[in-house]
Amino acid sequence: MAESKITGIIKSLNALEDDLDSLNSKVGDMKKQLSVKALSEIDILLEKTREMATKEAEILINASKAKAISESAKIIQDGDVKLSEIQSKIDANFDEAVKHVVSTVLKA
């Protein structure tokens, strides 16, 4: 009778060991699945991050470009005003400059 109890206990322990092995195998499979899922999510998030960074960079580039265009237009406008002022000063003093040059040449 004691032997049958021991046999029953051994059978139960063997069944428990088989169950543990099965659970370990399932846990290993779950780890692999989680790893694959994590890598997939990382790839998706990386792509979304790249897209967001690209959009942000485009916004910054477009803003910088608009500012540069605006500033260059202002510089051109200021240059035109100064050129006009210089031209009017040349025109206003041209006769006097010619007289001065002629006078200097004649004195020499």
Backbone as XML, in Angstrom:
<?xml version="1.0"?>
<chain id="A" units="angstrom">
  <residue number="1" name="MET">
    <atom name="N" x="0.816" y="-1.184" z="0.000"/>
    <atom name="CA" x="0.000" y="0.000" z="0.000"/>
    <atom name="C" x="0.863" y="1.253" z="0.000"/>
  </residue>
  <residue number="2" name="ALA">
    <atom name="N" x="1.931" y="1.247" z="0.773"/>
    <atom name="CA" x="2.823" y="2.390" z="0.823"/>
    <atom name="C" x="3.478" y="2.600" z="-0.530"/>
  </residue>
  <residue number="3" name="GLU">
    <atom name="N" x="3.740" y="1.475" z="-1.226"/>
    <atom name="CA" x="4.366" y="1.589" z="-2.529"/>
    <atom name="C" x="3.430" y="2.254" z="-3.529"/>
  </residue>
  <residue number="4" name="SER">
    <atom name="N" x="2.155" y="1.995" z="-3.466"/>
    <atom name="CA" x="1.207" y="2.600" z="-4.397"/>
    <atom name="C" x="1.077" y="4.097" z="-4.125"/>
  </residue>
  <residue number="5" name="LYS">
    <atom name="N" x="1.190" y="4.492" z="-2.851"/>
    <atom name="CA" x="1.159" y="5.917" z="-2.538"/>
    <atom name="C" x="2.392" y="6.608" z="-3.101"/>
  </residue>
  <residue number="6" name="ILE">
    <atom name="N" x="3.528" y="5.956" z="-2.970"/>
    <atom name="CA" x="4.773" y="6.523" z="-3.487"/>
    <atom name="C" x="4.706" y="6.602" z="-5.007"/>
  </residue>
  <residue number="7" name="THR">
    <atom name="N" x="4.166" y="5.585" z="-5.621"/>
    <atom name="CA" x="4.018" y="5.588" z="-7.076"/>
    <atom name="C" x="3.087" y="6.712" z="-7.503"/>
  </residue>
  <residue number="8" name="GLY">
    <atom name="N" x="2.014" y="6.895" z="-6.764"/>
    <atom name="CA" x="1.070" y="7.979" z="-7.060"/>
    <atom name="C" x="1.735" y="9.336" z="-6.920"/>
  </residue>
  <residue number="9" name="ILE">
    <atom name="N" x="2.552" y="9.487" z="-5.883"/>
    <atom name="CA" x="3.264" y="10.757" z="-5.670"/>
    <atom name="C" x="4.261" y="10.987" z="-6.801"/>
  </residue>
  <residue number="10" name="ILE">
    <atom name="N" x="4.972" y="9.951" z="-7.207"/>
    <atom name="CA" x="5.955" y="10.073" z="-8.287"/>
    <atom name="C" x="5.251" y="10.431" z="-9.591"/>
  </residue>
  <residue number="11" name="LYS">
    <atom name="N" x="4.111" y="9.795" z="-9.848"/>
    <atom name="CA" x="3.359" y="10.113" z="-11.054"/>
    <atom name="C" x="2.894" y="11.569" z="-11.023"/>
  </residue>
  <residue number="12" name="SER">
    <atom name="N" x="2.426" y="11.991" z="-9.845"/>
    <atom name="CA" x="1.981" y="13.387" z="-9.701"/>
    <atom name="C" x="3.135" y="14.350" z="-9.909"/>
  </residue>
  <residue number="13" name="LEU">
    <atom name="N" x="4.294" y="14.012" z="-9.360"/>
    <atom name="CA" x="5.483" y="14.858" z="-9.542"/>
    <atom name="C" x="5.920" y="14.883" z="-11.007"/>
  </residue>
  <residue number="14" name="ASN">
    <atom name="N" x="5.844" y="13.764" z="-11.677"/>
    <atom name="CA" x="6.177" y="13.719" z="-13.109"/>
    <atom name="C" x="5.211" y="14.580" z="-13.915"/>
  </residue>
  <residue number="15" name="ALA">
    <atom name="N" x="3.930" y="14.472" z="-13.577"/>
    <atom name="CA" x="2.930" y="15.289" z="-14.271"/>
    <atom name="C" x="3.190" y="16.767" z="-14.016"/>
  </residue>
  <residue number="16" name="LEU">
    <atom name="N" x="3.538" y="17.103" z="-12.781"/>
    <atom name="CA" x="3.850" y="18.494" z="-12.419"/>
    <atom name="C" x="5.085" y="18.971" z="-13.176"/>
  </residue>
  <residue number="17" name="GLU">
    <atom name="N" x="6.082" y="18.109" z="-13.298"/>
    <atom name="CA" x="7.300" y="18.453" z="-14.037"/>
    <atom name="C" x="6.980" y="18.693" z="-15.518"/>
  </residue>
  <residue number="18" name="ASP">
    <atom name="N" x="6.113" y="17.843" z="-16.065"/>
    <atom name="CA" x="5.700" y="18.016" z="-17.464"/>
    <atom name="C" x="4.962" y="19.343" z="-17.641"/>
  </residue>
  <residue number="19" name="ASP">
    <atom name="N" x="4.101" y="19.655" z="-16.681"/>
    <atom name="CA" x="3.365" y="20.925" z="-16.727"/>
    <atom name="C" x="4.330" y="22.116" z="-16.657"/>
  </residue>
  <residue number="20" name="LEU">
    <atom name="N" x="5.338" y="22.028" z="-15.802"/>
    <atom name="CA" x="6.333" y="23.098" z="-15.683"/>
    <atom name="C" x="7.117" y="23.261" z="-16.983"/>
  </residue>
  <residue number="21" name="ASP">
    <atom name="N" x="7.489" y="22.139" z="-17.593"/>
    <atom name="CA" x="8.200" y="22.202" z="-18.874"/>
    <atom name="C" x="7.334" y="22.858" z="-19.940"/>
  </residue>
  <residue number="22" name="SER">
    <atom name="N" x="6.060" y="22.470" z="-19.938"/>
    <atom name="CA" x="5.126" y="23.050" z="-20.907"/>
    <atom name="C" x="4.986" y="24.556" z="-20.667"/>
  </residue>
  <residue number="23" name="LEU">
    <atom name="N" x="4.878" y="24.952" z="-19.401"/>
    <atom name="CA" x="4.771" y="26.377" z="-19.064"/>
    <atom name="C" x="6.040" y="27.122" z="-19.460"/>
  </residue>
  <residue number="24" name="ASN">
    <atom name="N" x="7.187" y="26.538" z="-19.218"/>
    <atom name="CA" x="8.454" y="27.163" z="-19.613"/>
    <atom name="C" x="8.518" y="27.360" z="-21.127"/>
  </residue>
  <residue number="25" name="SER">
    <atom name="N" x="8.050" y="26.373" z="-21.858"/>
    <atom name="CA" x="8.034" y="26.471" z="-23.318"/>
    <atom name="C" x="7.095" y="27.595" z="-23.761"/>
  </residue>
  <residue number="26" name="LYS">
    <atom name="N" x="5.920" y="27.653" z="-23.146"/>
    <atom name="CA" x="4.956" y="28.706" z="-23.482"/>
    <atom name="C" x="5.500" y="30.087" z="-23.131"/>
  </residue>
  <residue number="27" name="VAL">
    <atom name="N" x="6.178" y="30.191" z="-21.992"/>
    <atom name="CA" x="6.777" y="31.468" z="-21.583"/>
    <atom name="C" x="7.854" y="31.883" z="-22.577"/>
  </residue>
  <residue number="28" name="GLY">
    <atom name="N" x="8.641" y="30.926" z="-23.038"/>
    <atom name="CA" x="9.664" y="31.211" z="-24.044"/>
    <atom name="C" x="9.035" y="31.721" z="-25.332"/>
  </residue>
  <residue number="29" name="ASP">
    <atom name="N" x="7.951" y="31.080" z="-25.757"/>
    <atom name="CA" x="7.241" y="31.533" z="-26.962"/>
    <atom name="C" x="6.685" y="32.936" z="-26.768"/>
  </residue>
  <residue number="30" name="MET">
    <atom name="N" x="6.124" y="33.189" z="-25.602"/>
    <atom name="CA" x="5.571" y="34.519" z="-25.314"/>
    <atom name="C" x="6.666" y="35.583" z="-25.326"/>
  </residue>
  <residue number="31" name="LYS">
    <atom name="N" x="7.832" y="35.242" z="-24.795"/>
    <atom name="CA" x="8.962" y="36.183" z="-24.812"/>
    <atom name="C" x="9.353" y="36.527" z="-26.246"/>
  </residue>
  <residue number="32" name="LYS">
    <atom name="N" x="9.400" y="35.503" z="-27.103"/>
    <atom name="CA" x="9.730" y="35.733" z="-28.512"/>
    <atom name="C" x="8.687" y="36.631" z="-29.170"/>
  </residue>
  <residue number="33" name="GLN">
    <atom name="N" x="7.416" y="36.355" z="-28.905"/>
    <atom name="CA" x="6.335" y="37.159" z="-29.481"/>
    <atom name="C" x="6.410" y="38.607" z="-28.992"/>
  </residue>
  <residue number="34" name="LEU">
    <atom name="N" x="6.671" y="38.777" z="-27.706"/>
    <atom name="CA" x="6.798" y="40.130" z="-27.150"/>
    <atom name="C" x="7.990" y="40.861" z="-27.756"/>
  </residue>
  <residue number="35" name="SER">
    <atom name="N" x="9.077" y="40.135" z="-27.963"/>
    <atom name="CA" x="10.266" y="40.737" z="-28.565"/>
    <atom name="C" x="9.978" y="41.197" z="-29.989"/>
  </residue>
  <residue number="36" name="VAL">
    <atom name="N" x="9.305" y="40.350" z="-30.759"/>
    <atom name="CA" x="8.947" y="40.704" z="-32.139"/>
    <atom name="C" x="8.007" y="41.903" z="-32.139"/>
  </residue>
  <residue number="37" name="LYS">
    <atom name="N" x="7.031" y="41.888" z="-31.258"/>
    <atom name="CA" x="6.066" y="42.994" z="-31.171"/>
    <atom name="C" x="6.775" y="44.288" z="-30.761"/>
  </residue>
  <residue number="38" name="ALA">
    <atom name="N" x="7.697" y="44.210" z="-29.827"/>
    <atom name="CA" x="8.437" y="45.402" z="-29.382"/>
    <atom name="C" x="9.269" y="45.975" z="-30.521"/>
  </residue>
  <residue number="39" name="LEU">
    <atom name="N" x="9.944" y="45.097" z="-31.265"/>
    <atom name="CA" x="10.745" y="45.560" z="-32.404"/>
    <atom name="C" x="9.866" y="46.202" z="-33.470"/>
  </residue>
  <residue number="40" name="SER">
    <atom name="N" x="8.709" y="45.617" z="-33.688"/>
    <atom name="CA" x="7.778" y="46.183" z="-34.661"/>
    <atom name="C" x="7.302" y="47.568" z="-34.210"/>
  </residue>
  <residue number="41" name="GLU">
    <atom name="N" x="6.963" y="47.700" z="-32.951"/>
    <atom name="CA" x="6.520" y="48.996" z="-32.414"/>
    <atom name="C" x="7.651" y="50.022" z="-32.462"/>
  </residue>
  <residue number="42" name="ILE">
    <atom name="N" x="8.871" y="49.575" z="-32.195"/>
    <atom name="CA" x="10.022" y="50.479" z="-32.268"/>
    <atom name="C" x="10.182" y="51.008" z="-33.688"/>
  </residue>
  <residue number="43" name="ASP">
    <atom name="N" x="10.050" y="50.116" z="-34.669"/>
    <atom name="CA" x="10.163" y="50.539" z="-36.069"/>
    <atom name="C" x="9.075" y="51.543" z="-36.430"/>
  </residue>
  <residue number="44" name="ILE">
    <atom name="N" x="7.848" y="51.282" z="-35.983"/>
    <atom name="CA" x="6.733" y="52.189" z="-36.270"/>
    <atom name="C" x="6.982" y="53.546" z="-35.623"/>
  </residue>
  <residue number="45" name="LEU">
    <atom name="N" x="7.387" y="53.541" z="-34.365"/>
    <atom name="CA" x="7.647" y="54.797" z="-33.657"/>
    <atom name="C" x="8.823" y="55.547" z="-34.272"/>
  </residue>
  <residue number="46" name="LEU">
    <atom name="N" x="9.835" y="54.825" z="-34.706"/>
    <atom name="CA" x="10.991" y="55.452" z="-35.350"/>
    <atom name="C" x="10.567" y="56.149" z="-36.638"/>
  </residue>
  <residue number="47" name="GLU">
    <atom name="N" x="9.727" y="55.486" z="-37.410"/>
    <atom name="CA" x="9.246" y="56.074" z="-38.666"/>
    <atom name="C" x="8.390" y="57.313" z="-38.387"/>
  </residue>
  <residue number="48" name="LYS">
    <atom name="N" x="7.524" y="57.228" z="-37.385"/>
    <atom name="CA" x="6.694" y="58.382" z="-37.027"/>
    <atom name="C" x="7.565" y="59.544" z="-36.550"/>
  </residue>
  <residue number="49" name="THR">
    <atom name="N" x="8.604" y="59.228" z="-35.789"/>
    <atom name="CA" x="9.516" y="60.260" z="-35.295"/>
    <atom name="C" x="10.235" y="60.924" z="-36.465"/>
  </residue>
  <residue number="50" name="ARG">
    <atom name="N" x="10.665" y="60.122" z="-37.432"/>
    <atom name="CA" x="11.319" y="60.685" z="-38.622"/>
    <atom name="C" x="10.376" y="61.599" z="-39.385"/>
  </residue>
  <residue number="51" name="GLU">
    <atom name="N" x="9.136" y="61.163" z="-39.544"/>
    <atom name="CA" x="8.154" y="61.980" z="-40.256"/>
    <atom name="C" x="7.927" y="63.308" z="-39.538"/>
  </residue>
  <residue number="52" name="MET">
    <atom name="N" x="7.799" y="63.229" z="-38.218"/>
    <atom name="CA" x="7.582" y="64.454" z="-37.443"/>
    <atom name="C" x="8.793" y="65.380" z="-37.548"/>
  </residue>
  <residue number="53" name="ALA">
    <atom name="N" x="9.975" y="64.812" z="-37.472"/>
    <atom name="CA" x="11.202" y="65.616" z="-37.561"/>
    <atom name="C" x="11.319" y="66.249" z="-38.944"/>
  </residue>
  <residue number="54" name="THR">
    <atom name="N" x="10.955" y="65.495" z="-39.980"/>
    <atom name="CA" x="11.017" y="66.027" z="-41.340"/>
    <atom name="C" x="10.036" y="67.181" z="-41.510"/>
  </residue>
  <residue number="55" name="LYS">
    <atom name="N" x="8.822" y="67.007" z="-41.007"/>
    <atom name="CA" x="7.822" y="68.080" z="-41.099"/>
    <atom name="C" x="8.287" y="69.316" z="-40.336"/>
  </residue>
  <residue number="56" name="GLU">
    <atom name="N" x="8.834" y="69.108" z="-39.156"/>
    <atom name="CA" x="9.318" y="70.238" z="-38.350"/>
    <atom name="C" x="10.466" y="70.943" z="-39.060"/>
  </residue>
  <residue number="57" name="ALA">
    <atom name="N" x="11.360" y="70.162" z="-39.656"/>
    <atom name="CA" x="12.485" y="70.751" z="-40.391"/>
    <atom name="C" x="11.981" y="71.547" z="-41.592"/>
  </residue>
  <residue number="58" name="GLU">
    <atom name="N" x="10.981" y="71.016" z="-42.286"/>
    <atom name="CA" x="10.420" y="71.744" z="-43.427"/>
    <atom name="C" x="9.796" y="73.069" z="-42.987"/>
  </residue>
  <residue number="59" name="ILE">
    <atom name="N" x="9.112" y="73.042" z="-41.861"/>
    <atom name="CA" x="8.506" y="74.268" z="-41.338"/>
    <atom name="C" x="9.593" y="75.291" z="-41.020"/>
  </residue>
  <residue number="60" name="LEU">
    <atom name="N" x="10.657" y="74.838" z="-40.353"/>
    <atom name="CA" x="11.750" y="75.747" z="-40.000"/>
    <atom name="C" x="12.454" y="76.285" z="-41.245"/>
  </residue>
  <residue number="61" name="ILE">
    <atom name="N" x="12.666" y="75.413" z="-42.208"/>
    <atom name="CA" x="13.333" y="75.837" z="-43.450"/>
    <atom name="C" x="12.472" y="76.852" z="-44.190"/>
  </residue>
  <residue number="62" name="ASN">
    <atom name="N" x="11.173" y="76.576" z="-44.290"/>
    <atom name="CA" x="10.280" y="77.502" z="-44.984"/>
    <atom name="C" x="10.204" y="78.846" z="-44.274"/>
  </residue>
  <residue number="63" name="ALA">
    <atom name="N" x="10.182" y="78.823" z="-42.937"/>
    <atom name="CA" x="10.154" y="80.075" z="-42.181"/>
    <atom name="C" x="11.453" y="80.855" z="-42.393"/>
  </residue>
  <residue number="64" name="SER">
    <atom name="N" x="12.579" y="80.154" z="-42.366"/>
    <atom name="CA" x="13.878" y="80.801" z="-42.595"/>
    <atom name="C" x="13.962" y="81.362" z="-44.007"/>
  </residue>
  <residue number="65" name="LYS">
    <atom name="N" x="13.455" y="80.614" z="-44.968"/>
    <atom name="CA" x="13.473" y="81.058" z="-46.359"/>
    <atom name="C" x="12.632" y="82.317" z="-46.520"/>
  </residue>
  <residue number="66" name="ALA">
    <atom name="N" x="11.439" y="82.326" z="-45.925"/>
    <atom name="CA" x="10.564" y="83.499" z="-46.017"/>
    <atom name="C" x="11.216" y="84.712" z="-45.370"/>
  </residue>
  <residue number="67" name="LYS">
    <atom name="N" x="11.865" y="84.492" z="-44.233"/>
    <atom name="CA" x="12.547" y="85.594" z="-43.552"/>
    <atom name="C" x="13.703" y="86.114" z="-44.401"/>
  </residue>
  <residue number="68" name="ALA">
    <atom name="N" x="14.466" y="85.209" z="-45.004"/>
    <atom name="CA" x="15.597" y="85.603" z="-45.851"/>
    <atom name="C" x="15.114" y="86.383" z="-47.070"/>
  </residue>
  <residue number="69" name="ILE">
    <atom name="N" x="14.021" y="85.934" z="-47.670"/>
    <atom name="CA" x="13.472" y="86.635" z="-48.830"/>
    <atom name="C" x="13.023" y="88.035" z="-48.432"/>
  </residue>
  <residue number="70" name="SER">
    <atom name="N" x="12.366" y="88.117" z="-47.288"/>
    <atom name="CA" x="11.896" y="89.416" z="-46.799"/>
    <atom name="C" x="13.077" y="90.353" z="-46.521"/>
  </residue>
  <residue number="71" name="GLU">
    <atom name="N" x="14.095" y="89.825" z="-45.857"/>
    <atom name="CA" x="15.264" y="90.647" z="-45.535"/>
    <atom name="C" x="16.017" y="91.060" z="-46.795"/>
  </residue>
  <residue number="72" name="SER">
    <atom name="N" x="16.125" y="90.160" z="-47.763"/>
    <atom name="CA" x="16.833" y="90.512" z="-48.996"/>
    <atom name="C" x="16.054" y="91.561" z="-49.781"/>
  </residue>
  <residue number="73" name="ALA">
    <atom name="N" x="14.729" y="91.469" z="-49.755"/>
    <atom name="CA" x="13.910" y="92.491" z="-50.431"/>
    <atom name="C" x="14.119" y="93.852" z="-49.770"/>
  </residue>
  <residue number="74" name="LYS">
    <atom name="N" x="14.214" y="93.862" z="-48.439"/>
    <atom name="CA" x="14.445" y="95.118" z="-47.726"/>
    <atom name="C" x="15.832" y="95.676" z="-48.047"/>
  </residue>
  <residue number="75" name="ILE">
    <atom name="N" x="16.825" y="94.788" z="-48.110"/>
    <atom name="CA" x="18.185" y="95.219" z="-48.445"/>
    <atom name="C" x="18.222" y="95.790" z="-49.859"/>
  </residue>
  <residue number="76" name="ILE">
    <atom name="N" x="17.549" y="95.135" z="-50.790"/>
    <atom name="CA" x="17.498" y="95.638" z="-52.168"/>
    <atom name="C" x="16.826" y="97.001" z="-52.207"/>
  </residue>
  <residue number="77" name="GLN">
    <atom name="N" x="15.734" y="97.124" z="-51.466"/>
    <atom name="CA" x="15.014" y="98.402" z="-51.432"/>
    <atom name="C" x="15.901" y="99.508" z="-50.842"/>
  </residue>
  <residue number="78" name="ASP">
    <atom name="N" x="16.585" y="99.199" z="-49.739"/>
    <atom name="CA" x="17.488" y="100.183" z="-49.129"/>
    <atom name="C" x="18.623" y="100.536" z="-50.090"/>
  </residue>
  <residue number="79" name="GLY">
    <atom name="N" x="19.148" y="99.524" z="-50.796"/>
    <atom name="CA" x="20.215" y="99.767" z="-51.767"/>
    <atom name="C" x="19.742" y="100.658" z="-52.902"/>
  </residue>
  <residue number="80" name="ASP">
    <atom name="N" x="18.533" y="100.422" z="-53.380"/>
    <atom name="CA" x="17.982" y="101.260" z="-54.443"/>
    <atom name="C" x="17.819" y="102.704" z="-53.986"/>
  </residue>
  <residue number="81" name="VAL">
    <atom name="N" x="17.371" y="102.885" z="-52.744"/>
    <atom name="CA" x="17.205" y="104.242" z="-52.198"/>
    <atom name="C" x="18.563" y="104.931" z="-52.105"/>
  </residue>
  <residue number="82" name="LYS">
    <atom name="N" x="19.565" y="104.226" z="-51.584"/>
    <atom name="CA" x="20.897" y="104.818" z="-51.460"/>
    <atom name="C" x="21.514" y="105.095" z="-52.825"/>
  </residue>
  <residue number="83" name="LEU">
    <atom name="N" x="21.326" y="104.181" z="-53.771"/>
    <atom name="CA" x="21.815" y="104.393" z="-55.124"/>
    <atom name="C" x="21.163" y="105.619" z="-55.747"/>
  </residue>
  <residue number="84" name="SER">
    <atom name="N" x="19.894" y="105.769" z="-55.522"/>
    <atom name="CA" x="19.167" y="106.932" z="-56.039"/>
    <atom name="C" x="19.705" y="108.221" z="-55.410"/>
  </residue>
  <residue number="85" name="GLU">
    <atom name="N" x="19.988" y="108.168" z="-54.097"/>
    <atom name="CA" x="20.536" y="109.342" z="-53.411"/>
    <atom name="C" x="21.917" y="109.696" z="-53.978"/>
  </residue>
  <residue number="86" name="ILE">
    <atom name="N" x="22.754" y="108.670" z="-54.169"/>
    <atom name="CA" x="24.095" y="108.893" z="-54.713"/>
    <atom name="C" x="24.002" y="109.460" z="-56.127"/>
  </residue>
  <residue number="87" name="GLN">
    <atom name="N" x="23.107" y="108.876" z="-56.929"/>
    <atom name="CA" x="22.941" y="109.343" z="-58.303"/>
    <atom name="C" x="22.476" y="110.808" z="-58.326"/>
  </residue>
  <residue number="88" name="SER">
    <atom name="N" x="21.562" y="111.155" z="-57.436"/>
    <atom name="CA" x="21.088" y="112.545" z="-57.410"/>
    <atom name="C" x="22.193" y="113.494" z="-56.931"/>
  </residue>
  <residue number="89" name="LYS">
    <atom name="N" x="23.052" y="113.027" z="-55.999"/>
    <atom name="CA" x="24.172" y="113.859" z="-55.550"/>
    <atom name="C" x="25.180" y="114.040" z="-56.677"/>
  </residue>
  <residue number="90" name="ILE">
    <atom name="N" x="25.428" y="112.954" z="-57.434"/>
    <atom name="CA" x="26.338" y="113.049" z="-58.583"/>
    <atom name="C" x="25.779" y="114.022" z="-59.600"/>
  </residue>
  <residue number="91" name="ASP">
    <atom name="N" x="24.489" y="113.868" z="-59.894"/>
    <atom name="CA" x="23.851" y="114.750" z="-60.867"/>
    <atom name="C" x="23.880" y="116.205" z="-60.403"/>
  </residue>
  <residue number="92" name="ALA">
    <atom name="N" x="23.668" y="116.411" z="-59.113"/>
    <atom name="CA" x="23.627" y="117.774" z="-58.577"/>
    <atom name="C" x="25.007" y="118.421" z="-58.594"/>
  </residue>
  <residue number="93" name="ASN">
    <atom name="N" x="26.042" y="117.644" z="-58.382"/>
    <atom name="CA" x="27.391" y="118.198" z="-58.279"/>
    <atom name="C" x="28.239" y="117.950" z="-59.524"/>
  </residue>
  <residue number="94" name="PHE">
    <atom name="N" x="27.655" y="117.397" z="-60.568"/>
    <atom name="CA" x="28.404" y="117.046" z="-61.767"/>
    <atom name="C" x="29.013" y="118.289" z="-62.425"/>
  </residue>
  <residue number="95" name="ASP">
    <atom name="N" x="28.210" y="119.313" z="-62.617"/>
    <atom name="CA" x="28.708" y="120.526" z="-63.273"/>
    <atom name="C" x="29.855" y="121.146" z="-62.475"/>
  </residue>
  <residue number="96" name="GLU">
    <atom name="N" x="29.689" y="121.189" z="-61.170"/>
    <atom name="CA" x="30.733" y="121.764" z="-60.311"/>
    <atom name="C" x="32.014" y="120.929" z="-60.396"/>
  </residue>
  <residue number="97" name="ALA">
    <atom name="N" x="31.887" y="119.601" z="-60.440"/>
    <atom name="CA" x="33.040" y="118.717" z="-60.535"/>
    <atom name="C" x="33.753" y="118.918" z="-61.873"/>
  </residue>
  <residue number="98" name="VAL">
    <atom name="N" x="32.996" y="119.050" z="-62.956"/>
    <atom name="CA" x="33.599" y="119.271" z="-64.275"/>
    <atom name="C" x="34.348" y="120.600" z="-64.289"/>
  </residue>
  <residue number="99" name="LYS">
    <atom name="N" x="33.738" y="121.644" z="-63.731"/>
    <atom name="CA" x="34.393" y="122.954" z="-63.668"/>
    <atom name="C" x="35.689" y="122.860" z="-62.882"/>
  </residue>
  <residue number="100" name="HIS">
    <atom name="N" x="35.651" y="122.123" z="-61.773"/>
    <atom name="CA" x="36.836" y="121.982" z="-60.926"/>
    <atom name="C" x="37.948" y="121.237" z="-61.694"/>
  </residue>
  <residue number="101" name="VAL">
    <atom name="N" x="37.617" y="120.189" z="-62.409"/>
    <atom name="CA" x="38.596" y="119.413" z="-63.170"/>
    <atom name="C" x="39.174" y="120.272" z="-64.290"/>
  </residue>
  <residue number="102" name="VAL">
    <atom name="N" x="38.303" y="120.971" z="-65.010"/>
    <atom name="CA" x="38.773" y="121.835" z="-66.103"/>
    <atom name="C" x="39.697" y="122.919" z="-65.547"/>
  </residue>
  <residue number="103" name="SER">
    <atom name="N" x="39.294" y="123.521" z="-64.438"/>
    <atom name="CA" x="40.105" y="124.559" z="-63.816"/>
    <atom name="C" x="41.456" y="124.001" z="-63.392"/>
  </residue>
  <residue number="104" name="THR">
    <atom name="N" x="41.474" y="122.824" z="-62.832"/>
    <atom name="CA" x="42.723" y="122.215" z="-62.398"/>
    <atom name="C" x="43.606" y="121.876" z="-63.588"/>
  </residue>
  <residue number="105" name="VAL">
    <atom name="N" x="43.025" y="121.388" z="-64.664"/>
    <atom name="CA" x="43.770" y="121.039" z="-65.866"/>
    <atom name="C" x="44.340" y="122.285" z="-66.507"/>
  </residue>
  <residue number="106" name="LEU">
    <atom name="N" x="43.563" y="123.346" z="-66.550"/>
    <atom name="CA" x="44.023" y="124.598" z="-67.189"/>
    <atom name="C" x="45.122" y="125.262" z="-66.387"/>
  </residue>
  <residue number="107" name="LYS">
    <atom name="N" x="45.108" y="125.103" z="-65.095"/>
    <atom name="CA" x="46.142" y="125.692" z="-64.234"/>
    <atom name="C" x="47.469" y="124.934" z="-64.385"/>
  </residue>
  <residue number="108" name="ALA">
    <atom name="N" x="47.374" y="123.717" z="-64.730"/>
    <atom name="CA" x="48.578" y="122.889" z="-64.819"/>
    <atom name="C" x="49.298" y="123.218" z="-66.062"/>
  </residue>
</chain>
